[in-house]
């Protein structure tokens, strides 16, 4: 059955006010996160830079919007961020549909990242594990697999950090956005990714 087509014209001013409200909410969340996250973002970048300078790589995983963030980050490494530089080794574990569906079919969806981490991860690599709730089972399994293989984990989450809090060890870094809205958390995560890319480039290439 087709959906009815709205006949009333859009209320332009109501839409505009709603957009302003969303901008204000995003700005407020970013301002709050700015005070909280500077130390953890700096520490996360240091872990990644150490790995890259040691000829190690960064694996990234997440679901939905967080999968897009994982792919966003790996593309900035493999291609470029804001300046020309050699490609850097980053792999998004979210993109190979044959691998993802075969693992989900033969084992379980919870194992789609952990099996890849066990196959591809090496001691000294970094796993960027993204979950807005901090409770995504397949991301939690990936963190466990990373520790088994000697990887350092940089976790990006939101709200209270969820179950990720109980999995991280002393070398790991947790970038947790203390907000309740998934959309606001993901907006901050996007900026965190750009901060990490910028700090990596600054260290490897020097001040622009």
Rosetta constraint file for C-alpha pairs under 8 A:
AtomPair CA 10 CA 15 HARMONIC 7.83 0.50
AtomPair CA 11 CA 15 HARMONIC 6.22 0.50
AtomPair CA 12 CA 16 HARMONIC 6.10 0.50
AtomPair CA 13 CA 17 HARMONIC 6.11 0.50
AtomPair CA 14 CA 18 HARMONIC 6.18 0.50
AtomPair CA 15 CA 19 HARMONIC 6.23 0.50
AtomPair CA 16 CA 20 HARMONIC 6.26 0.50
AtomPair CA 17 CA 21 HARMONIC 6.20 0.50
AtomPair CA 18 CA 22 HARMONIC 6.32 0.50
AtomPair CA 19 CA 23 HARMONIC 6.22 0.50
AtomPair CA 20 CA 24 HARMONIC 6.11 0.50
AtomPair CA 21 CA 25 HARMONIC 6.16 0.50
AtomPair CA 22 CA 26 HARMONIC 6.16 0.50
AtomPair CA 23 CA 27 HARMONIC 6.10 0.50
AtomPair CA 24 CA 28 HARMONIC 6.08 0.50
AtomPair CA 25 CA 29 HARMONIC 6.21 0.50
AtomPair CA 25 CA 184 HARMONIC 7.65 0.50
AtomPair CA 26 CA 30 HARMONIC 6.13 0.50
AtomPair CA 26 CA 184 HARMONIC 5.85 0.50
AtomPair CA 26 CA 187 HARMONIC 7.32 0.50
AtomPair CA 27 CA 31 HARMONIC 6.08 0.50
AtomPair CA 28 CA 32 HARMONIC 6.23 0.50
AtomPair CA 29 CA 33 HARMONIC 6.06 0.50
AtomPair CA 29 CA 179 HARMONIC 7.08 0.50
AtomPair CA 29 CA 184 HARMONIC 6.69 0.50
AtomPair CA 29 CA 188 HARMONIC 7.61 0.50
AtomPair CA 30 CA 34 HARMONIC 6.01 0.50
AtomPair CA 30 CA 188 HARMONIC 6.16 0.50
AtomPair CA 31 CA 35 HARMONIC 6.93 0.50
AtomPair CA 32 CA 36 HARMONIC 6.72 0.50
AtomPair CA 33 CA 37 HARMONIC 5.63 0.50
AtomPair CA 33 CA 177 HARMONIC 6.31 0.50
AtomPair CA 33 CA 178 HARMONIC 7.40 0.50
AtomPair CA 33 CA 188 HARMONIC 7.56 0.50
AtomPair CA 34 CA 38 HARMONIC 6.27 0.50
AtomPair CA 37 CA 41 HARMONIC 5.91 0.50
AtomPair CA 37 CA 175 HARMONIC 6.52 0.50
AtomPair CA 37 CA 176 HARMONIC 7.53 0.50
AtomPair CA 37 CA 177 HARMONIC 7.69 0.50
AtomPair CA 38 CA 42 HARMONIC 6.08 0.50
AtomPair CA 39 CA 43 HARMONIC 6.15 0.50
AtomPair CA 40 CA 44 HARMONIC 6.00 0.50
AtomPair CA 40 CA 173 HARMONIC 6.40 0.50
AtomPair CA 40 CA 174 HARMONIC 6.54 0.50
AtomPair CA 40 CA 175 HARMONIC 5.62 0.50
AtomPair CA 41 CA 45 HARMONIC 6.16 0.50
AtomPair CA 41 CA 175 HARMONIC 6.51 0.50
AtomPair CA 41 CA 192 HARMONIC 6.96 0.50
AtomPair CA 41 CA 195 HARMONIC 7.49 0.50
AtomPair CA 41 CA 196 HARMONIC 6.95 0.50
AtomPair CA 42 CA 46 HARMONIC 6.29 0.50
AtomPair CA 42 CA 196 HARMONIC 7.85 0.50
AtomPair CA 43 CA 47 HARMONIC 6.41 0.50
AtomPair CA 43 CA 173 HARMONIC 6.77 0.50
AtomPair CA 44 CA 48 HARMONIC 6.37 0.50
AtomPair CA 44 CA 154 HARMONIC 6.07 0.50
AtomPair CA 44 CA 173 HARMONIC 5.80 0.50
AtomPair CA 44 CA 174 HARMONIC 7.98 0.50
AtomPair CA 44 CA 196 HARMONIC 7.53 0.50
AtomPair CA 45 CA 49 HARMONIC 6.00 0.50
AtomPair CA 45 CA 196 HARMONIC 5.39 0.50
AtomPair CA 45 CA 199 HARMONIC 6.38 0.50
AtomPair CA 45 CA 200 HARMONIC 6.56 0.50
AtomPair CA 46 CA 50 HARMONIC 6.09 0.50
AtomPair CA 47 CA 51 HARMONIC 6.35 0.50
AtomPair CA 47 CA 126 HARMONIC 7.48 0.50
AtomPair CA 47 CA 152 HARMONIC 7.57 0.50
AtomPair CA 48 CA 52 HARMONIC 6.21 0.50
AtomPair CA 48 CA 58 HARMONIC 7.24 0.50
AtomPair CA 48 CA 126 HARMONIC 6.47 0.50
AtomPair CA 48 CA 200 HARMONIC 7.61 0.50
AtomPair CA 49 CA 53 HARMONIC 6.04 0.50
AtomPair CA 49 CA 200 HARMONIC 5.96 0.50
AtomPair CA 49 CA 203 HARMONIC 7.52 0.50
AtomPair CA 50 CA 54 HARMONIC 6.24 0.50
AtomPair CA 51 CA 55 HARMONIC 6.49 0.50
AtomPair CA 51 CA 56 HARMONIC 4.92 0.50
AtomPair CA 51 CA 57 HARMONIC 6.46 0.50
AtomPair CA 51 CA 58 HARMONIC 7.76 0.50
AtomPair CA 51 CA 124 HARMONIC 6.02 0.50
AtomPair CA 51 CA 125 HARMONIC 5.86 0.50
AtomPair CA 51 CA 126 HARMONIC 6.84 0.50
AtomPair CA 52 CA 56 HARMONIC 5.14 0.50
AtomPair CA 52 CA 57 HARMONIC 6.10 0.50
AtomPair CA 52 CA 58 HARMONIC 7.96 0.50
AtomPair CA 52 CA 88 HARMONIC 7.49 0.50
AtomPair CA 52 CA 89 HARMONIC 7.64 0.50
AtomPair CA 54 CA 124 HARMONIC 7.94 0.50
AtomPair CA 56 CA 89 HARMONIC 7.45 0.50
AtomPair CA 56 CA 122 HARMONIC 7.88 0.50
AtomPair CA 56 CA 124 HARMONIC 6.25 0.50
AtomPair CA 56 CA 125 HARMONIC 5.15 0.50
AtomPair CA 56 CA 126 HARMONIC 7.93 0.50
AtomPair CA 57 CA 88 HARMONIC 7.81 0.50
AtomPair CA 57 CA 89 HARMONIC 4.96 0.50
AtomPair CA 57 CA 90 HARMONIC 5.70 0.50
AtomPair CA 57 CA 91 HARMONIC 7.74 0.50
AtomPair CA 57 CA 125 HARMONIC 5.12 0.50
AtomPair CA 57 CA 126 HARMONIC 6.50 0.50
AtomPair CA 58 CA 74 HARMONIC 7.94 0.50
AtomPair CA 58 CA 89 HARMONIC 6.48 0.50
AtomPair CA 58 CA 90 HARMONIC 4.75 0.50
AtomPair CA 58 CA 91 HARMONIC 6.35 0.50
AtomPair CA 58 CA 125 HARMONIC 5.82 0.50
AtomPair CA 58 CA 126 HARMONIC 4.74 0.50
AtomPair CA 58 CA 127 HARMONIC 5.79 0.50
AtomPair CA 58 CA 128 HARMONIC 6.97 0.50
AtomPair CA 59 CA 74 HARMONIC 7.94 0.50
AtomPair CA 59 CA 90 HARMONIC 5.83 0.50
AtomPair CA 59 CA 91 HARMONIC 4.84 0.50
AtomPair CA 59 CA 92 HARMONIC 5.88 0.50
AtomPair CA 59 CA 93 HARMONIC 6.78 0.50
AtomPair CA 59 CA 117 HARMONIC 7.76 0.50
AtomPair CA 59 CA 121 HARMONIC 7.67 0.50
AtomPair CA 59 CA 125 HARMONIC 7.60 0.50
AtomPair CA 59 CA 126 HARMONIC 6.22 0.50
AtomPair CA 59 CA 127 HARMONIC 4.79 0.50
AtomPair CA 59 CA 128 HARMONIC 6.02 0.50
AtomPair CA 60 CA 70 HARMONIC 5.11 0.50
AtomPair CA 60 CA 71 HARMONIC 7.51 0.50
AtomPair CA 60 CA 73 HARMONIC 7.85 0.50
AtomPair CA 60 CA 74 HARMONIC 7.24 0.50
AtomPair CA 60 CA 90 HARMONIC 7.62 0.50
AtomPair CA 60 CA 91 HARMONIC 6.24 0.50
AtomPair CA 60 CA 92 HARMONIC 4.79 0.50
AtomPair CA 60 CA 93 HARMONIC 5.95 0.50
AtomPair CA 60 CA 94 HARMONIC 7.97 0.50
AtomPair CA 60 CA 127 HARMONIC 5.68 0.50
AtomPair CA 60 CA 128 HARMONIC 4.48 0.50
AtomPair CA 60 CA 129 HARMONIC 5.92 0.50
AtomPair CA 60 CA 130 HARMONIC 7.68 0.50
AtomPair CA 61 CA 66 HARMONIC 7.44 0.50
AtomPair CA 61 CA 67 HARMONIC 6.03 0.50
AtomPair CA 61 CA 70 HARMONIC 5.45 0.50
AtomPair CA 61 CA 92 HARMONIC 6.03 0.50
AtomPair CA 61 CA 93 HARMONIC 5.36 0.50
AtomPair CA 61 CA 94 HARMONIC 6.06 0.50
AtomPair CA 61 CA 113 HARMONIC 6.92 0.50
AtomPair CA 61 CA 127 HARMONIC 7.85 0.50
AtomPair CA 61 CA 128 HARMONIC 6.45 0.50
AtomPair CA 61 CA 129 HARMONIC 5.33 0.50
AtomPair CA 61 CA 130 HARMONIC 6.14 0.50
AtomPair CA 61 CA 139 HARMONIC 6.98 0.50
AtomPair CA 62 CA 66 HARMONIC 4.60 0.50
AtomPair CA 62 CA 67 HARMONIC 4.30 0.50
AtomPair CA 62 CA 68 HARMONIC 7.81 0.50
AtomPair CA 62 CA 69 HARMONIC 7.65 0.50
AtomPair CA 62 CA 70 HARMONIC 6.35 0.50
AtomPair CA 62 CA 94 HARMONIC 7.16 0.50
AtomPair CA 62 CA 129 HARMONIC 6.31 0.50
AtomPair CA 62 CA 130 HARMONIC 4.86 0.50
AtomPair CA 62 CA 131 HARMONIC 5.98 0.50
AtomPair CA 62 CA 139 HARMONIC 6.43 0.50
AtomPair CA 63 CA 67 HARMONIC 4.53 0.50
AtomPair CA 63 CA 68 HARMONIC 7.82 0.50
AtomPair CA 63 CA 94 HARMONIC 7.85 0.50
AtomPair CA 63 CA 130 HARMONIC 7.81 0.50
AtomPair CA 63 CA 131 HARMONIC 7.20 0.50
AtomPair CA 64 CA 68 HARMONIC 6.57 0.50
AtomPair CA 65 CA 69 HARMONIC 6.33 0.50
AtomPair CA 65 CA 186 HARMONIC 7.36 0.50
AtomPair CA 66 CA 70 HARMONIC 6.17 0.50
AtomPair CA 66 CA 130 HARMONIC 5.79 0.50
AtomPair CA 66 CA 131 HARMONIC 6.37 0.50
AtomPair CA 66 CA 132 HARMONIC 7.39 0.50
AtomPair CA 66 CA 186 HARMONIC 7.51 0.50
AtomPair CA 67 CA 71 HARMONIC 6.28 0.50
AtomPair CA 67 CA 94 HARMONIC 6.06 0.50
AtomPair CA 67 CA 130 HARMONIC 7.82 0.50
AtomPair CA 68 CA 72 HARMONIC 5.96 0.50
AtomPair CA 69 CA 73 HARMONIC 6.13 0.50
AtomPair CA 69 CA 130 HARMONIC 7.99 0.50
AtomPair CA 69 CA 189 HARMONIC 7.70 0.50
AtomPair CA 69 CA 190 HARMONIC 6.87 0.50
AtomPair CA 69 CA 193 HARMONIC 7.82 0.50
AtomPair CA 70 CA 74 HARMONIC 6.32 0.50
AtomPair CA 70 CA 92 HARMONIC 5.73 0.50
AtomPair CA 70 CA 93 HARMONIC 7.99 0.50
AtomPair CA 70 CA 94 HARMONIC 7.61 0.50
AtomPair CA 70 CA 128 HARMONIC 7.60 0.50
AtomPair CA 70 CA 130 HARMONIC 7.37 0.50
AtomPair CA 71 CA 75 HARMONIC 6.02 0.50
AtomPair CA 71 CA 91 HARMONIC 7.96 0.50
AtomPair CA 71 CA 92 HARMONIC 5.32 0.50
AtomPair CA 71 CA 94 HARMONIC 7.38 0.50
AtomPair CA 71 CA 95 HARMONIC 7.81 0.50
AtomPair CA 72 CA 76 HARMONIC 6.37 0.50
AtomPair CA 73 CA 77 HARMONIC 6.54 0.50
AtomPair CA 73 CA 90 HARMONIC 7.92 0.50
AtomPair CA 73 CA 193 HARMONIC 6.25 0.50
AtomPair CA 73 CA 197 HARMONIC 7.76 0.50
AtomPair CA 74 CA 78 HARMONIC 6.07 0.50
AtomPair CA 74 CA 89 HARMONIC 7.95 0.50
AtomPair CA 74 CA 90 HARMONIC 4.79 0.50
AtomPair CA 74 CA 91 HARMONIC 5.68 0.50
AtomPair CA 74 CA 92 HARMONIC 5.89 0.50
AtomPair CA 75 CA 79 HARMONIC 5.69 0.50
AtomPair CA 75 CA 80 HARMONIC 7.43 0.50
AtomPair CA 75 CA 90 HARMONIC 7.54 0.50
AtomPair CA 76 CA 80 HARMONIC 5.01 0.50
AtomPair CA 76 CA 81 HARMONIC 5.01 0.50
AtomPair CA 76 CA 197 HARMONIC 7.13 0.50
AtomPair CA 77 CA 81 HARMONIC 7.03 0.50
AtomPair CA 77 CA 87 HARMONIC 6.26 0.50
AtomPair CA 77 CA 88 HARMONIC 4.93 0.50
AtomPair CA 77 CA 89 HARMONIC 6.55 0.50
AtomPair CA 77 CA 90 HARMONIC 5.88 0.50
AtomPair CA 77 CA 197 HARMONIC 7.49 0.50
AtomPair CA 78 CA 87 HARMONIC 4.72 0.50
AtomPair CA 78 CA 88 HARMONIC 5.04 0.50
AtomPair CA 78 CA 89 HARMONIC 6.05 0.50
AtomPair CA 78 CA 90 HARMONIC 6.10 0.50
AtomPair CA 79 CA 87 HARMONIC 5.63 0.50
AtomPair CA 79 CA 88 HARMONIC 7.64 0.50
AtomPair CA 80 CA 84 HARMONIC 6.27 0.50
AtomPair CA 80 CA 85 HARMONIC 6.65 0.50
AtomPair CA 80 CA 86 HARMONIC 7.91 0.50
AtomPair CA 80 CA 87 HARMONIC 6.85 0.50
AtomPair CA 81 CA 197 HARMONIC 6.64 0.50
AtomPair CA 81 CA 198 HARMONIC 7.52 0.50
AtomPair CA 81 CA 201 HARMONIC 7.90 0.50
AtomPair CA 82 CA 198 HARMONIC 7.94 0.50
AtomPair CA 83 CA 201 HARMONIC 7.84 0.50
AtomPair CA 85 CA 205 HARMONIC 7.75 0.50
AtomPair CA 93 CA 113 HARMONIC 6.33 0.50
AtomPair CA 93 CA 116 HARMONIC 7.06 0.50
AtomPair CA 94 CA 100 HARMONIC 7.43 0.50
AtomPair CA 94 CA 113 HARMONIC 7.81 0.50
AtomPair CA 95 CA 100 HARMONIC 7.96 0.50
AtomPair CA 96 CA 100 HARMONIC 6.15 0.50
AtomPair CA 97 CA 101 HARMONIC 5.85 0.50
AtomPair CA 98 CA 102 HARMONIC 5.94 0.50
AtomPair CA 99 CA 103 HARMONIC 6.14 0.50
AtomPair CA 99 CA 112 HARMONIC 7.82 0.50
AtomPair CA 100 CA 104 HARMONIC 6.14 0.50
AtomPair CA 100 CA 112 HARMONIC 5.50 0.50
AtomPair CA 100 CA 113 HARMONIC 8.00 0.50
AtomPair CA 101 CA 105 HARMONIC 5.87 0.50
AtomPair CA 101 CA 112 HARMONIC 7.99 0.50
AtomPair CA 102 CA 106 HARMONIC 5.85 0.50
AtomPair CA 103 CA 107 HARMONIC 5.45 0.50
AtomPair CA 103 CA 108 HARMONIC 6.35 0.50
AtomPair CA 103 CA 109 HARMONIC 6.98 0.50
AtomPair CA 103 CA 111 HARMONIC 6.74 0.50
AtomPair CA 103 CA 112 HARMONIC 5.59 0.50
AtomPair CA 103 CA 115 HARMONIC 7.94 0.50
AtomPair CA 104 CA 108 HARMONIC 4.29 0.50
AtomPair CA 104 CA 109 HARMONIC 4.24 0.50
AtomPair CA 104 CA 110 HARMONIC 7.45 0.50
AtomPair CA 104 CA 111 HARMONIC 6.96 0.50
AtomPair CA 104 CA 112 HARMONIC 6.12 0.50
AtomPair CA 105 CA 109 HARMONIC 7.59 0.50
AtomPair CA 107 CA 111 HARMONIC 6.93 0.50
AtomPair CA 108 CA 112 HARMONIC 7.20 0.50
AtomPair CA 109 CA 138 HARMONIC 6.82 0.50
AtomPair CA 110 CA 114 HARMONIC 7.94 0.50
AtomPair CA 110 CA 137 HARMONIC 5.63 0.50
AtomPair CA 110 CA 138 HARMONIC 4.02 0.50
AtomPair CA 110 CA 139 HARMONIC 7.80 0.50
AtomPair CA 110 CA 141 HARMONIC 6.86 0.50
AtomPair CA 111 CA 115 HARMONIC 5.94 0.50
AtomPair CA 111 CA 138 HARMONIC 5.80 0.50
AtomPair CA 111 CA 141 HARMONIC 6.72 0.50
AtomPair CA 111 CA 142 HARMONIC 7.66 0.50
AtomPair CA 112 CA 116 HARMONIC 6.98 0.50
AtomPair CA 112 CA 138 HARMONIC 6.61 0.50
AtomPair CA 113 CA 117 HARMONIC 6.20 0.50
AtomPair CA 113 CA 138 HARMONIC 6.28 0.50
AtomPair CA 113 CA 139 HARMONIC 6.91 0.50
AtomPair CA 113 CA 141 HARMONIC 7.43 0.50
AtomPair CA 113 CA 142 HARMONIC 5.43 0.50
AtomPair CA 114 CA 118 HARMONIC 6.20 0.50
AtomPair CA 114 CA 138 HARMONIC 7.13 0.50
AtomPair CA 114 CA 139 HARMONIC 7.77 0.50
AtomPair CA 114 CA 141 HARMONIC 5.57 0.50
AtomPair CA 114 CA 142 HARMONIC 4.06 0.50
AtomPair CA 114 CA 143 HARMONIC 7.55 0.50
AtomPair CA 114 CA 144 HARMONIC 7.70 0.50
AtomPair CA 114 CA 145 HARMONIC 5.48 0.50
AtomPair CA 114 CA 146 HARMONIC 7.68 0.50
AtomPair CA 115 CA 119 HARMONIC 6.27 0.50
AtomPair CA 115 CA 142 HARMONIC 7.82 0.50
AtomPair CA 115 CA 145 HARMONIC 7.76 0.50
AtomPair CA 116 CA 120 HARMONIC 5.85 0.50
AtomPair CA 116 CA 121 HARMONIC 7.66 0.50
AtomPair CA 117 CA 121 HARMONIC 4.93 0.50
AtomPair CA 117 CA 142 HARMONIC 6.53 0.50
AtomPair CA 117 CA 145 HARMONIC 6.30 0.50
AtomPair CA 117 CA 146 HARMONIC 6.26 0.50
AtomPair CA 117 CA 149 HARMONIC 7.99 0.50
AtomPair CA 118 CA 145 HARMONIC 6.07 0.50
AtomPair CA 118 CA 146 HARMONIC 7.15 0.50
AtomPair CA 118 CA 149 HARMONIC 6.57 0.50
AtomPair CA 121 CA 125 HARMONIC 6.44 0.50
AtomPair CA 121 CA 146 HARMONIC 7.08 0.50
AtomPair CA 121 CA 149 HARMONIC 6.47 0.50
AtomPair CA 121 CA 151 HARMONIC 7.00 0.50
AtomPair CA 122 CA 149 HARMONIC 6.07 0.50
AtomPair CA 122 CA 150 HARMONIC 6.67 0.50
AtomPair CA 122 CA 151 HARMONIC 6.56 0.50
AtomPair CA 123 CA 149 HARMONIC 5.88 0.50
AtomPair CA 123 CA 150 HARMONIC 4.28 0.50
AtomPair CA 123 CA 151 HARMONIC 5.15 0.50
AtomPair CA 124 CA 150 HARMONIC 6.46 0.50
AtomPair CA 124 CA 151 HARMONIC 5.38 0.50
AtomPair CA 124 CA 152 HARMONIC 6.73 0.50
AtomPair CA 125 CA 150 HARMONIC 7.74 0.50
AtomPair CA 125 CA 151 HARMONIC 5.03 0.50
AtomPair CA 125 CA 152 HARMONIC 6.44 0.50
AtomPair CA 126 CA 151 HARMONIC 5.37 0.50
AtomPair CA 126 CA 152 HARMONIC 4.81 0.50
AtomPair CA 126 CA 153 HARMONIC 5.65 0.50
AtomPair CA 126 CA 154 HARMONIC 7.02 0.50
AtomPair CA 127 CA 143 HARMONIC 7.54 0.50
AtomPair CA 127 CA 146 HARMONIC 6.84 0.50
AtomPair CA 127 CA 151 HARMONIC 6.58 0.50
AtomPair CA 127 CA 152 HARMONIC 6.27 0.50
AtomPair CA 127 CA 153 HARMONIC 4.80 0.50
AtomPair CA 127 CA 154 HARMONIC 6.07 0.50
AtomPair CA 127 CA 155 HARMONIC 7.95 0.50
AtomPair CA 128 CA 153 HARMONIC 6.10 0.50
AtomPair CA 128 CA 154 HARMONIC 4.87 0.50
AtomPair CA 128 CA 155 HARMONIC 5.82 0.50
AtomPair CA 128 CA 156 HARMONIC 7.45 0.50
AtomPair CA 129 CA 139 HARMONIC 6.22 0.50
AtomPair CA 129 CA 142 HARMONIC 7.64 0.50
AtomPair CA 129 CA 143 HARMONIC 7.12 0.50
AtomPair CA 129 CA 153 HARMONIC 7.01 0.50
AtomPair CA 129 CA 154 HARMONIC 6.23 0.50
AtomPair CA 129 CA 155 HARMONIC 4.71 0.50
AtomPair CA 129 CA 156 HARMONIC 6.20 0.50
AtomPair CA 130 CA 134 HARMONIC 7.79 0.50
AtomPair CA 130 CA 139 HARMONIC 7.16 0.50
AtomPair CA 130 CA 155 HARMONIC 5.83 0.50
AtomPair CA 130 CA 156 HARMONIC 4.72 0.50
AtomPair CA 130 CA 157 HARMONIC 6.03 0.50
AtomPair CA 131 CA 135 HARMONIC 6.85 0.50
AtomPair CA 131 CA 136 HARMONIC 6.12 0.50
AtomPair CA 131 CA 139 HARMONIC 7.02 0.50
AtomPair CA 131 CA 155 HARMONIC 7.85 0.50
AtomPair CA 131 CA 156 HARMONIC 6.28 0.50
AtomPair CA 131 CA 157 HARMONIC 4.97 0.50
AtomPair CA 131 CA 158 HARMONIC 7.41 0.50
AtomPair CA 132 CA 156 HARMONIC 7.25 0.50
AtomPair CA 132 CA 157 HARMONIC 4.48 0.50
AtomPair CA 132 CA 158 HARMONIC 4.76 0.50
AtomPair CA 132 CA 159 HARMONIC 7.45 0.50
AtomPair CA 132 CA 182 HARMONIC 6.43 0.50
AtomPair CA 132 CA 185 HARMONIC 6.59 0.50
AtomPair CA 132 CA 186 HARMONIC 7.13 0.50
AtomPair CA 133 CA 157 HARMONIC 6.04 0.50
AtomPair CA 133 CA 158 HARMONIC 5.56 0.50
AtomPair CA 133 CA 159 HARMONIC 6.40 0.50
AtomPair CA 133 CA 160 HARMONIC 7.92 0.50
AtomPair CA 133 CA 161 HARMONIC 6.56 0.50
AtomPair CA 133 CA 162 HARMONIC 6.07 0.50
AtomPair CA 134 CA 156 HARMONIC 7.94 0.50
AtomPair CA 134 CA 157 HARMONIC 5.19 0.50
AtomPair CA 134 CA 158 HARMONIC 6.57 0.50
AtomPair CA 134 CA 159 HARMONIC 7.95 0.50
AtomPair CA 134 CA 160 HARMONIC 7.87 0.50
AtomPair CA 134 CA 161 HARMONIC 4.94 0.50
AtomPair CA 134 CA 162 HARMONIC 4.30 0.50
AtomPair CA 134 CA 163 HARMONIC 5.72 0.50
AtomPair CA 134 CA 164 HARMONIC 5.30 0.50
AtomPair CA 134 CA 165 HARMONIC 7.89 0.50
AtomPair CA 135 CA 139 HARMONIC 7.78 0.50
AtomPair CA 135 CA 140 HARMONIC 7.02 0.50
AtomPair CA 135 CA 161 HARMONIC 7.98 0.50
AtomPair CA 135 CA 162 HARMONIC 5.40 0.50
AtomPair CA 135 CA 163 HARMONIC 5.29 0.50
AtomPair CA 135 CA 164 HARMONIC 6.64 0.50
AtomPair CA 136 CA 140 HARMONIC 6.21 0.50
AtomPair CA 137 CA 141 HARMONIC 6.18 0.50
AtomPair CA 138 CA 142 HARMONIC 6.19 0.50
AtomPair CA 139 CA 143 HARMONIC 6.33 0.50
AtomPair CA 140 CA 144 HARMONIC 6.44 0.50
AtomPair CA 140 CA 163 HARMONIC 7.70 0.50
AtomPair CA 140 CA 164 HARMONIC 6.63 0.50
AtomPair CA 140 CA 167 HARMONIC 7.75 0.50
AtomPair CA 141 CA 145 HARMONIC 6.20 0.50
AtomPair CA 142 CA 146 HARMONIC 6.04 0.50
AtomPair CA 143 CA 147 HARMONIC 6.38 0.50
AtomPair CA 143 CA 153 HARMONIC 6.81 0.50
AtomPair CA 143 CA 167 HARMONIC 7.34 0.50
AtomPair CA 143 CA 168 HARMONIC 7.97 0.50
AtomPair CA 144 CA 148 HARMONIC 6.41 0.50
AtomPair CA 144 CA 167 HARMONIC 7.34 0.50
AtomPair CA 145 CA 149 HARMONIC 6.33 0.50
AtomPair CA 146 CA 150 HARMONIC 6.16 0.50
AtomPair CA 146 CA 151 HARMONIC 4.95 0.50
AtomPair CA 146 CA 152 HARMONIC 7.12 0.50
AtomPair CA 146 CA 153 HARMONIC 7.16 0.50
AtomPair CA 147 CA 151 HARMONIC 5.59 0.50
AtomPair CA 147 CA 152 HARMONIC 7.13 0.50
AtomPair CA 147 CA 153 HARMONIC 7.90 0.50
AtomPair CA 152 CA 171 HARMONIC 6.36 0.50
AtomPair CA 152 CA 172 HARMONIC 5.60 0.50
AtomPair CA 153 CA 168 HARMONIC 7.43 0.50
AtomPair CA 153 CA 171 HARMONIC 7.69 0.50
AtomPair CA 153 CA 172 HARMONIC 4.87 0.50
AtomPair CA 153 CA 173 HARMONIC 6.48 0.50
AtomPair CA 154 CA 172 HARMONIC 5.81 0.50
AtomPair CA 154 CA 173 HARMONIC 4.85 0.50
AtomPair CA 154 CA 174 HARMONIC 5.96 0.50
AtomPair CA 154 CA 175 HARMONIC 7.47 0.50
AtomPair CA 155 CA 164 HARMONIC 7.65 0.50
AtomPair CA 155 CA 172 HARMONIC 7.78 0.50
AtomPair CA 155 CA 173 HARMONIC 6.26 0.50
AtomPair CA 155 CA 174 HARMONIC 4.81 0.50
AtomPair CA 155 CA 175 HARMONIC 6.01 0.50
AtomPair CA 155 CA 176 HARMONIC 7.85 0.50
AtomPair CA 156 CA 174 HARMONIC 6.09 0.50
AtomPair CA 156 CA 175 HARMONIC 4.79 0.50
AtomPair CA 156 CA 176 HARMONIC 5.77 0.50
AtomPair CA 156 CA 177 HARMONIC 7.89 0.50
AtomPair CA 156 CA 189 HARMONIC 7.26 0.50
AtomPair CA 157 CA 161 HARMONIC 5.59 0.50
AtomPair CA 157 CA 162 HARMONIC 7.99 0.50
AtomPair CA 157 CA 174 HARMONIC 7.59 0.50
AtomPair CA 157 CA 175 HARMONIC 6.38 0.50
AtomPair CA 157 CA 176 HARMONIC 4.73 0.50
AtomPair CA 157 CA 177 HARMONIC 6.23 0.50
AtomPair CA 157 CA 185 HARMONIC 7.81 0.50
AtomPair CA 158 CA 162 HARMONIC 7.97 0.50
AtomPair CA 158 CA 176 HARMONIC 4.99 0.50
AtomPair CA 158 CA 177 HARMONIC 4.36 0.50
AtomPair CA 158 CA 178 HARMONIC 5.51 0.50
AtomPair CA 158 CA 179 HARMONIC 6.20 0.50
AtomPair CA 158 CA 180 HARMONIC 7.37 0.50
AtomPair CA 158 CA 182 HARMONIC 7.79 0.50
AtomPair CA 158 CA 185 HARMONIC 5.93 0.50
AtomPair CA 159 CA 176 HARMONIC 7.23 0.50
AtomPair CA 159 CA 177 HARMONIC 6.24 0.50
AtomPair CA 159 CA 178 HARMONIC 4.63 0.50
AtomPair CA 159 CA 179 HARMONIC 5.02 0.50
AtomPair CA 159 CA 180 HARMONIC 5.34 0.50
AtomPair CA 160 CA 176 HARMONIC 7.37 0.50
AtomPair CA 160 CA 178 HARMONIC 6.21 0.50
AtomPair CA 161 CA 165 HARMONIC 5.89 0.50
AtomPair CA 161 CA 176 HARMONIC 5.90 0.50
AtomPair CA 161 CA 177 HARMONIC 7.99 0.50
AtomPair CA 161 CA 178 HARMONIC 7.97 0.50
AtomPair CA 163 CA 167 HARMONIC 7.08 0.50
AtomPair CA 164 CA 168 HARMONIC 6.65 0.50
AtomPair CA 165 CA 174 HARMONIC 7.93 0.50
AtomPair CA 168 CA 172 HARMONIC 5.80 0.50
AtomPair CA 168 CA 173 HARMONIC 7.61 0.50
AtomPair CA 168 CA 174 HARMONIC 7.86 0.50
AtomPair CA 177 CA 185 HARMONIC 6.00 0.50
AtomPair CA 177 CA 188 HARMONIC 7.27 0.50
AtomPair CA 177 CA 189 HARMONIC 7.95 0.50
AtomPair CA 178 CA 185 HARMONIC 7.91 0.50
AtomPair CA 179 CA 184 HARMONIC 7.05 0.50
AtomPair CA 179 CA 185 HARMONIC 6.24 0.50
AtomPair CA 180 CA 184 HARMONIC 7.81 0.50
AtomPair CA 180 CA 185 HARMONIC 7.54 0.50
AtomPair CA 181 CA 185 HARMONIC 6.22 0.50
AtomPair CA 182 CA 186 HARMONIC 6.12 0.50
AtomPair CA 183 CA 187 HARMONIC 6.23 0.50
AtomPair CA 184 CA 188 HARMONIC 6.42 0.50
AtomPair CA 185 CA 189 HARMONIC 6.19 0.50
AtomPair CA 186 CA 190 HARMONIC 6.23 0.50
AtomPair CA 187 CA 191 HARMONIC 6.75 0.50
AtomPair CA 188 CA 192 HARMONIC 6.19 0.50
AtomPair CA 189 CA 193 HARMONIC 6.21 0.50
AtomPair CA 190 CA 194 HARMONIC 6.52 0.50
AtomPair CA 191 CA 195 HARMONIC 6.16 0.50
AtomPair CA 192 CA 196 HARMONIC 6.20 0.50
AtomPair CA 193 CA 197 HARMONIC 6.23 0.50
AtomPair CA 194 CA 198 HARMONIC 6.04 0.50
AtomPair CA 195 CA 199 HARMONIC 6.13 0.50
AtomPair CA 196 CA 200 HARMONIC 6.14 0.50
AtomPair CA 197 CA 201 HARMONIC 6.21 0.50
AtomPair CA 198 CA 202 HARMONIC 6.06 0.50
AtomPair CA 199 CA 203 HARMONIC 6.16 0.50
AtomPair CA 200 CA 204 HARMONIC 6.15 0.50
AtomPair CA 201 CA 205 HARMONIC 5.48 0.50
AtomPair CA 201 CA 206 HARMONIC 7.17 0.50
AtomPair CA 202 CA 206 HARMONIC 4.72 0.50
AtomPair CA 202 CA 207 HARMONIC 5.46 0.50
AtomPair CA 202 CA 208 HARMONIC 7.31 0.50
AtomPair CA 203 CA 207 HARMONIC 7.92 0.50
